[in-house]
Amino acid sequence: MHQRRIYDVSAEAFLIRLAKISSQPVGVFFASPVICENGGRQYRIDYFVASPTAPRVWVSGTQVPFDSIIHNCTAIGYTDSAMESWITGSETSLECVGIPAYPGGVYPRVAGLVRFNSRSQDRHPIRLRHGNVLDSRGDGPKIICQLVNDRAIRWGGGVARKAANQYPEAEKEFSRLLSQIPREKRLGNVIFSNATDDIVIASLVAQEGFGPSEFPRIRYSALERCLQTVTERAKNIGASIHMPKIGTGAARGDWGTIEEMLDDAMVRTGLSVTIYDLPPKRAQLELF
């Protein structure tokens, strides 16, 4: 709660973000009170958000046992903690705090932080590395993702230009395949180009147009469809995912939003995702 005040956000928003970026196996839930026939309160879980490494649990919509510490957090700011077994079937650490009711509600809701005893072995948080995405690390098949606009006929600047120079045949394949799709139907499509025997370049068409614009050109709904397509391809061929911070350049997308989309679409299905960024300026200078 102290950290939440520092960032000047609601407890709910802070805990959701905490769960999404944590490398630890944790989860957060939010419960609302339901008035029973005898006038007492019964809490029901509204929704649950887990970290990428948390084991899978299904508690949304369930009724909380009457002996849970949740029932001790009946006022905003009230806290309690205990080991309880109703979440996973075994003793699990639980910390709760009373938070404001929904608009129009009378009684406070409760937020809970769950610390799991073990992590899911098939899920790992997004890796952030300094380096060249075209020099992707690791063994096995790899899919390198880049974001392109719906009017592209070739790969543009930045990473795309470097990819074109390094893999000219892959760029030609991209141009040929994209030209076969009518411009009004391109958003949301992914063009896969074979670069080497174990590297595929995925061009995600999720930017509408190019050039100066009053508004960001990224289209998040199209990006979501693209990510689902890449996820299916990666799982089919057993590939890891590599990309720069897509959508944050000319498309002017918000990286926090894009990162959460990557987490939902890829990390939570067990895929390995690595994001490459340029080294800090001092490190770049030291290279010369």
C-alpha positions as CSV (number, residue, x, y, z in Angstrom):
1,M,0.0,0.0,0.0
2,H,3.0,2.3,0.6
3,Q,4.2,1.7,-2.9
4,R,0.8,2.2,-4.3
5,R,0.7,5.7,-2.8
6,I,4.1,6.6,-4.2
7,Y,2.8,5.8,-7.8
8,D,-0.5,7.6,-7.1
9,V,-2.6,4.8,-8.5
10,S,-5.5,2.8,-7.1
11,A,-4.7,-0.4,-5.1
12,E,-6.5,-2.4,-7.7
13,A,-4.4,-1.0,-10.6
14,F,-1.2,-1.3,-8.7
15,L,-1.8,-5.0,-7.7
16,I,-2.8,-6.0,-11.3
17,R,0.4,-4.5,-12.6
18,L,2.4,-6.1,-9.9
19,A,1.1,-9.5,-10.8
20,K,1.7,-9.0,-14.6
21,I,5.3,-8.0,-14.3
22,S,6.4,-10.2,-11.4
23,S,8.9,-13.0,-12.0
24,Q,7.7,-14.6,-8.8
25,P,4.8,-17.1,-8.7
26,V,2.1,-14.8,-7.4
27,G,-1.5,-13.8,-8.1
28,V,-4.0,-11.2,-7.1
29,F,-7.7,-11.4,-6.8
30,F,-10.6,-9.0,-6.1
31,A,-13.6,-10.1,-4.1
32,S,-17.0,-8.4,-3.6
33,P,-19.4,-8.9,-0.7
34,V,-22.8,-10.5,-1.2
35,I,-25.4,-10.0,1.5
36,C,-26.8,-13.3,2.8
37,E,-30.4,-13.9,3.9
38,N,-29.3,-13.6,7.6
39,G,-27.8,-10.1,6.9
40,G,-24.2,-11.3,6.9
41,R,-21.6,-10.9,4.1
42,Q,-20.4,-13.7,1.8
43,Y,-17.5,-12.8,-0.5
44,R,-17.3,-13.9,-4.1
45,I,-14.1,-13.6,-6.3
46,D,-14.7,-11.2,-9.1
47,Y,-11.5,-12.0,-11.0
48,F,-8.0,-13.3,-10.6
49,V,-4.7,-12.1,-12.3
50,A,-1.6,-14.3,-12.1
51,S,2.0,-13.6,-12.8
52,P,3.6,-15.4,-15.8
53,T,5.2,-18.1,-13.6
54,A,2.2,-18.7,-11.3
55,P,0.5,-22.1,-11.5
56,R,-2.9,-22.2,-13.1
57,V,-5.8,-21.8,-10.7
58,W,-9.5,-21.1,-11.4
59,V,-11.1,-19.1,-8.6
60,S,-13.0,-16.4,-10.4
61,G,-16.7,-16.6,-9.5
62,T,-16.1,-18.9,-6.5
63,Q,-17.5,-18.2,-3.0
64,V,-14.9,-17.5,-0.3
65,P,-15.1,-19.8,2.8
66,F,-16.6,-18.0,5.9
67,D,-13.4,-18.8,7.9
68,S,-11.1,-17.0,5.5
69,I,-9.2,-13.9,6.6
70,I,-11.0,-12.0,3.8
71,H,-13.9,-11.5,6.3
72,N,-11.6,-9.6,8.6
73,C,-11.0,-6.9,6.0
74,T,-14.4,-5.2,6.3
75,A,-13.1,-1.6,6.1
76,I,-10.9,0.2,3.6
77,G,-7.3,-0.2,4.6
78,Y,-7.9,-3.1,7.0
79,T,-5.3,-5.9,6.4
80,D,-4.7,-9.5,7.5
81,S,-2.6,-12.4,6.4
82,A,-2.6,-16.2,6.9
83,M,-1.9,-19.6,5.3
84,E,-5.1,-20.9,3.7
85,S,-5.9,-23.9,1.5
86,W,-9.1,-23.0,-0.4
87,I,-7.2,-21.5,-3.3
88,T,-4.9,-24.4,-4.3
89,G,-6.0,-27.3,-2.0
90,S,-2.8,-26.9,0.0
91,E,-1.6,-24.3,2.5
92,T,-0.8,-21.1,0.6
93,S,0.3,-17.6,1.8
94,L,-2.5,-15.1,1.5
95,E,-2.5,-11.3,2.3
96,C,-5.6,-9.2,2.1
97,V,-6.6,-5.5,2.2
98,G,-10.0,-3.8,2.2
99,I,-10.4,-1.5,-0.9
100,P,-13.2,0.8,-2.0
101,A,-16.5,-0.6,-3.2
102,Y,-17.7,-0.4,-6.8
103,P,-19.5,2.8,-7.6
104,G,-22.9,2.7,-5.9
105,G,-21.8,-0.1,-3.6
106,V,-22.0,0.1,0.2
107,Y,-19.5,-2.3,1.6
108,P,-15.8,-2.4,0.7
109,R,-14.3,-5.0,-1.6
110,V,-11.2,-7.0,-0.7
111,A,-8.0,-7.4,-2.7
112,G,-5.8,-10.5,-2.0
113,L,-2.2,-11.3,-2.8
114,V,-1.4,-15.0,-3.2
115,R,2.2,-16.2,-2.9
116,F,2.3,-19.7,-4.5
117,N,4.7,-22.3,-3.1
118,S,5.9,-23.4,-6.6
119,R,6.2,-21.9,-10.0
120,S,4.8,-23.2,-13.3
121,Q,7.7,-24.9,-15.0
122,D,6.5,-24.2,-18.6
123,R,6.2,-20.4,-18.2
124,H,8.9,-17.8,-17.9
125,P,8.5,-14.0,-17.8
126,I,9.5,-11.9,-20.8
127,R,13.3,-11.6,-21.1
128,L,14.7,-8.1,-21.7
129,R,18.1,-8.0,-23.3
130,H,20.5,-5.4,-24.8
131,G,21.6,-6.4,-28.2
132,N,20.7,-7.0,-31.9
133,V,17.5,-8.9,-32.4
134,L,18.8,-10.2,-35.7
135,D,21.5,-12.0,-33.7
136,S,19.0,-13.8,-31.5
137,R,20.3,-16.0,-28.8
138,G,19.4,-19.6,-27.9
139,D,19.0,-22.9,-29.7
140,G,16.2,-24.2,-31.9
141,P,13.8,-22.5,-34.3
142,K,13.2,-18.8,-33.8
143,I,10.6,-16.3,-34.9
144,I,11.8,-12.7,-35.2
145,C,8.8,-10.3,-35.1
146,Q,8.6,-6.8,-36.5
147,L,5.7,-4.4,-37.0
148,V,4.9,-3.1,-40.5
149,N,2.3,-0.7,-41.9
150,D,-0.5,-1.7,-44.2
151,R,0.9,0.2,-47.2
152,A,4.4,-1.3,-47.0
153,I,5.8,-2.8,-50.2
154,R,9.3,-3.3,-48.7
155,W,10.8,-3.3,-45.2
156,G,11.4,0.2,-44.0
157,G,13.8,1.7,-41.5
158,G,15.4,0.6,-38.2
159,V,15.4,-3.1,-37.6
160,A,13.4,-3.8,-40.7
161,R,16.0,-2.1,-42.9
162,K,18.8,-4.1,-41.3
163,A,16.7,-7.3,-41.8
164,A,16.3,-6.5,-45.5
165,N,20.1,-6.0,-45.8
166,Q,20.8,-9.3,-44.0
167,Y,18.1,-11.4,-45.5
168,P,17.2,-9.9,-49.0
169,E,15.4,-13.0,-50.1
170,A,13.1,-12.9,-47.1
171,E,12.2,-9.3,-47.9
172,K,11.3,-10.3,-51.5
173,E,9.1,-13.0,-50.1
174,F,7.4,-10.5,-47.8
175,S,6.7,-8.1,-50.7
176,R,5.3,-10.9,-52.9
177,L,3.0,-12.3,-50.2
178,L,1.7,-8.9,-48.9
179,S,1.0,-7.7,-52.5
180,Q,-1.5,-10.6,-52.8
181,I,-3.7,-9.2,-50.0
182,P,-6.0,-6.2,-50.7
183,R,-4.9,-3.1,-48.8
184,E,-8.2,-2.8,-46.9
185,K,-7.8,-6.4,-45.6
186,R,-4.1,-6.3,-44.6
187,L,-4.4,-5.1,-40.9
188,G,-4.2,-8.0,-38.6
189,N,-2.3,-10.3,-41.0
190,V,1.1,-11.8,-40.4
191,I,3.6,-12.3,-43.3
192,F,6.0,-15.1,-42.5
193,S,9.3,-15.0,-44.4
194,N,12.0,-17.7,-44.2
195,A,15.3,-16.1,-43.4
196,T,17.4,-19.3,-42.6
197,D,16.7,-22.9,-41.9
198,D,15.9,-22.0,-38.3
199,I,14.9,-18.3,-38.4
200,V,11.5,-17.0,-39.6
201,I,10.8,-13.3,-39.8
202,A,7.2,-12.5,-38.9
203,S,6.0,-9.1,-40.2
204,L,3.0,-8.0,-38.2
205,V,0.7,-5.7,-40.1
206,A,-0.7,-3.6,-37.2
207,Q,0.1,0.0,-38.3
208,E,-2.3,1.9,-40.4
209,G,-0.5,4.1,-42.9
210,F,2.8,5.9,-42.4
211,G,4.2,9.5,-42.1
212,P,3.2,12.3,-39.7
213,S,-0.1,11.9,-37.9
214,E,-1.9,13.6,-35.1
215,F,-2.8,10.3,-33.6
216,P,-0.8,7.0,-33.1
217,R,-0.9,4.8,-36.1
218,I,-0.8,1.5,-34.2
219,R,-4.0,-0.6,-34.2
220,Y,-4.1,-2.7,-31.1
221,S,-6.9,-4.9,-32.2
222,A,-4.9,-5.8,-35.3
223,L,-1.8,-6.4,-33.2
224,E,-3.8,-8.7,-31.0
225,R,-4.8,-10.8,-34.0
226,C,-1.2,-10.8,-35.2
227,L,0.1,-12.0,-31.9
228,Q,-2.4,-14.9,-31.8
229,T,-1.2,-15.9,-35.3
230,V,2.4,-15.9,-34.3
231,T,1.7,-17.8,-31.2
232,E,0.0,-20.6,-33.2
233,R,2.9,-20.8,-35.6
234,A,5.5,-20.8,-32.8
235,K,3.8,-23.6,-30.9
236,N,3.4,-25.7,-34.2
237,I,7.2,-25.5,-34.9
238,G,8.5,-25.3,-31.4
239,A,10.0,-21.8,-31.8
240,S,11.0,-19.1,-29.4
241,I,9.9,-15.5,-30.0
242,H,12.3,-12.6,-30.4
243,M,11.6,-9.0,-31.2
244,P,12.5,-5.4,-30.6
245,K,10.0,-3.1,-28.7
246,I,7.5,-3.4,-31.5
247,G,5.0,-0.6,-32.1
248,T,6.9,2.0,-30.1
249,G,8.6,3.7,-33.1
250,A,6.7,5.3,-36.0
251,A,3.5,3.6,-34.8
252,R,3.7,5.5,-31.5
253,G,2.3,2.7,-29.4
254,D,2.4,2.4,-25.6
255,W,5.0,-0.2,-24.6
256,G,3.2,-1.0,-21.3
257,T,0.1,-1.9,-23.2
258,I,2.0,-4.0,-25.8
259,E,4.0,-5.8,-23.1
260,E,0.7,-6.9,-21.4
261,M,-0.6,-8.1,-24.8
262,L,2.6,-10.2,-25.3
263,D,2.2,-11.6,-21.8
264,D,-1.5,-12.6,-22.4
265,A,-1.0,-13.9,-25.9
266,M,2.4,-15.6,-25.7
267,V,3.9,-16.0,-22.2
268,R,0.8,-17.5,-20.6
269,T,0.7,-20.2,-23.3
270,G,4.3,-21.3,-22.4
271,L,6.3,-19.6,-25.1
272,S,9.7,-18.1,-24.5
273,V,9.7,-14.4,-25.4
274,T,12.8,-12.2,-25.6
275,I,12.8,-8.4,-26.2
276,Y,15.9,-6.8,-27.5
277,D,16.8,-3.1,-26.9
278,L,19.8,-1.0,-27.8
279,P,22.6,-1.0,-25.1
280,P,22.7,2.1,-22.9
281,K,24.6,5.0,-24.6
282,R,27.6,4.6,-22.3
283,A,27.8,0.9,-23.2
284,Q,27.6,1.8,-26.9
285,L,30.4,4.3,-26.6
286,E,32.6,1.8,-24.9
287,L,32.3,-0.5,-28.0
288,F,34.4,2.0,-30.0
